[in-house]
Amino acid sequence: MRNPLGQIRFSLHSMRNLLPRPIAHVEPDTAPPTVSPADLNAIYRHLAQGETSINRGLQIIGMTLNEVSGKPIDRASFEYLSASKATSKAVEEYSFDSPGERDKVTLEVRKDFTIKVNETAYIFILFNLIKNALYYFKQYPQATLLITVNAPCVTVRDTGPGIAPEMLNKLFGSFVSAGKAGGTGLGLAYCQRTMQAFGGDIVCNSVLGSYTEFTLLFPPISEAEIQLEEHKVMSQAVPFFDGKRVLVVDDQPFVRQSTCRALEGIATRVDEAEDGAQAITKLRLGIYDLVVMDLDMPVLDGYAAAEQIRQGAAPGHEEVAIVAYTAESAYVAQVKTEKVGMNGFVSKPCSQTELLRTLQAGMQTAAEATRLKGAARRLVGKRVLVADDCASNRKITVAYLRTMGIQSVEAQNGQEALDLACMDERFDAALLDMEMPVMNGVQTARALRSAETGGRRLPLIALTAHLCDTHMTQALEAGMDGFVSKPFSDAHLRTTLLKVLHPERAASGANGPSKP
């Protein structure tokens, strides 16, 4: 499944590159856009939903494979989240069949609370429950779905057909389905295992012909634990922001002031601007390390301002960290802000902890992007052998390499790759799919290493849709130098190539074979 999902993601990424920048505010005295702001926002919304669904799907595939191999959910991936925000994100990201179907779903927040979960896994639980309820709505057109956040529970209650009493006791067993055609009976079993991994549980209460209600029970998180997490974030933020200058850009004075208060005593200096044009003027007159930018502003909106900054409107700030502060849906903001070169976003409103964590991550992302941009110049003109039996995968890989200024030669299997490498020693690296006919990646790597003479060692990178410990061990023993897990992004491929071709340019601590 990873291969077709990767191909769709590449197509969506290519579509995004062809779109004009997002529009939050049409500047006066300018020609009308070729696409109306409403239509453009709709396109970005559909694009964002597609990309988000693919990314979530790929994460779920990874989690499922871990479950099959007996690996529990990694507790290191758990984070403290607002139950209402995480639940709202699930409803926003869900792919409803129609606006009418979406109108049948209501989210009600009675009392918010903090949960400690893997966000993707929690959202997938809600996806399962929403999908199960909506399945029956065609037969019960008057049915509705109410999702309620009320500490310490989240309930999902539909007024559909209900579940027969004899089914309730075995509902969470594997391969048990409550009469749904095509159902595997795996979804609710996954929901229960995941909730228990969170330290909680899921229970179901239903009356046949009336309603079905699933309750997600979360373990209590003490005030002391929350304070400890806040202290941890603050203790990391204070030295990180020491000496930094921050520009807060928002047309709402209250928002600017609250953001400045959150940064008070942390950043060395915090200045304000009322719109994008004023922000650019301040950047021209001063030196800043970070811009916190609202998106929807008069005169010059955040998208246009960020685009102009990246194009050199404020000399010396072309690569300054820019983080959006927005009320836009998170999955849509992700796509739009990346389009104009922003380094992250934080949703309005947010806590000081969430703001500081996001701003710090945005600055680190900007610094890494700047480092990679400089290092990537060393890849221009390189020549790489690409071996993969899937033509569409080769097309994607070659397209990414082309954007890096790298020449490529394609092979359909390991034997072709070996023949090409033996006939032509001018390759700087080889990308080898692990699963190929005639000769697979491991066999090809062994043959290439055996054929090497004169001390020259060709850097080899394994491409695999199933990166597991066994594959990594086999690849290392065969003489591979790095790993790229499919489907990969251009940034991931670039980073891995830099690590194997120019290890001295790699990020600190990135020694040995590159892992995703």
HELIX and SHEET records of a PDB file:
HELIX    1   1 ARG A    2  LEU A   18  1                                  17    
HELIX    2   2 PRO A   37  VAL A   68  1                                  32    
HELIX    3   3 ARG A   75  SER A   77  5                                   3    
HELIX    4   4 ALA A   83  GLU A   93  1                                  11    
HELIX    5   5 PRO A   99  ASP A  103  1                                   5    
HELIX    6   6 GLU A  119  TYR A  135  1                                  17    
HELIX    7   7 PRO A  165  LEU A  168  1                                   4    
HELIX    8   8 GLY A  187  ALA A  197  1                                  11    
HELIX    9   9 GLU A  223  PHE A  241  1                                  19    
HELIX   10  10 PRO A  253  LEU A  263  1                                  11    
HELIX   11  11 GLY A  276  LEU A  285  1                                  10    
HELIX   12  12 GLY A  302  ARG A  310  1                                   9    
HELIX   13  13 ALA A  330  LYS A  339  1                                  10    
HELIX   14  14 GLN A  352  ALA A  376  1                                  25    
HELIX   15  15 ARG A  377  LEU A  379  5                                   3    
HELIX   16  16 ALA A  391  THR A  403  1                                  13    
HELIX   17  17 GLY A  414  MET A  423  1                                  10    
HELIX   18  18 GLY A  441  ALA A  451  1                                  11    
HELIX   19  19 ASP A  469  ALA A  478  1                                  10    
HELIX   20  20 ASP A  490  LEU A  501  1                                  12    
HELIX   21  21 PRO A  503  ARG A  505  5                                   3    
SHEET    1   A 2 GLU A  79  SER A  82  0                                        
SHEET    2   A 2 THR A 114  VAL A 117 -1                                        
SHEET    1   B 5 VAL A 105  LYS A 111  0                                        
SHEET    2   B 5 LEU A 145  ASN A 150  1                                        
SHEET    3   B 5 CYS A 153  ASP A 158 -1                                        
SHEET    4   B 5 TYR A 211  LEU A 217 -1                                        
SHEET    5   B 5 ASP A 201  VAL A 207 -1                                        
SHEET    1   C 5 ARG A 269  ALA A 273  0                                        
SHEET    2   C 5 ARG A 245  VAL A 249  1                                        
SHEET    3   C 5 LEU A 290  ASP A 294  1                                        
SHEET    4   C 5 ALA A 321  THR A 326  1                                        
SHEET    5   C 5 PHE A 345  SER A 347  1                                        
SHEET    1   D 5 GLN A 407  ALA A 411  0                                        
SHEET    2   D 5 ARG A 383  ALA A 387  1                                        
SHEET    3   D 5 ALA A 429  ASP A 433  1                                        
SHEET    4   D 5 LEU A 460  THR A 464  1                                        
SHEET    5   D 5 GLY A 482  SER A 485  1                                        
END                                                                             
